[in-house]
Amino acid sequence: QVQLVESGGGLVQPGGSLRLSCAGSGIILSGTDMRWFRQAPGKQRELVASISSDDITDFSDSVKGRFAVSRDNAKNTLYLQMNSLKPEDTGVYYCKVHYILSDYWGRGTQVTVSS
């Protein structure tokens, strides 16, 4: 059974940093297409970052230059490093993996950027 579990969220001041983790079980994350999404209160879920099966990364314009995505294959974990955080980065962050014609989501981790 494929499961993804996000962690690392919390309350941070504007300008601060957080690193989110997405740990996989029942699946080897290396070589898969994965995405980070976020959903702010009252808004639709939006794509924030992606990493392809050959580790090419891409980011939305709103986070480009501030966020980074990486994988630790030994830990079977995907990361989202978030720097220079802004209040508009607030939301629930979800990871998603595309695997054998299906998409699997984690339950999300809350990120709140506020002074």
N, C-alpha and C positions, 0 to 999 in steps of 0.2 A: 504494500500500500504506500503510495507516494504521499509524503507529507512535507510541508515547508513551514518553518517556524521563524518568524521575525523577532528580533530583540534589539535593544540599544536605544530605543526612543526615550524621550523625557522632556523636561523643561530646560530651555537654554535661552540665554540672553541674545539679543541681536548682535551679530558679529561673531558669535561663538561657533563651535563645531560639535558634530556628533558623528559617530560611525554606527550605522545600522548593519545588522547581520541577518542572514537568511540561511538557516541550517536545513539541509535536506536529509530525509531518510526514505528508504525504499527506492532510491534513485541516485545515480551518480551524476552530479551536476556538471562535471567537466564535459565539455563538448556539447552542451545544450544551449538553446536560445533562452535567455532569461530577461526579465523586465522588472523594473521598479516603477510602481505607480503611487500616486498619492490622491487622497480625497479630502478636500477641505469641507468644513460644515456648509451644507446647503449647495454644494457644487458637485459637478460630475467628477468621476475618477479620471485622472489624467496621467498620461505616460510621462515619466520623468527621465528615465535612463534605460538603456538596453545594452546587453552584451551578447554578441553572436556566438555561434558554436565554435568559431575560430578566434574568439576573444577580441573582436572588433567592437568598440564601444561607441555609443551615440547618446546625445543628451538633448533635452528640450532647450529651447532658447532661454527660457527663464532660469535655468540652472547651469548652463554651459559656462565653464571656467571656474565654477565653484564646487561642483560635485564630481566625484570619481567613482567608477565601478571596478571591482576586482573580484577574483575568485581565489580561494585557497583550496586547492584540490585535496590536499592531505586532510583538511578538516571538513571537506564536502560542504563548504559554506561560501555564499555570495555576500559581498559587502557593498555598502553605499557610504562613501566618505562624503560628508556634507560640511563645507566650510563657508565662512562669511554668511551665516544664516540670517534670513530676513523674516519679519513677521508673516509675510505672505507664503513662507515655506511651511507654515503650520498645517497639519493635517495628519491623517492616518496613512502610513506608508505600508504598501503591500509588495511582496515579491511574487512573481509568476514565472513558471517554467513551462515550456512547450515540449511535450514528450510523447512520442508515439501517437501523434494525431490528437492529443488531448492537452488541455491547459489545466495546470494545477496552481492554486492560489494559497498563500498563507492567510492567517487571520488578521495580520496587520499589527503595527506598533505605532503608538501615538507620539507625534513630535509637536511640541508647542514652543514657538519662538516668541518670547515676550519679556519685557523689562519689568 
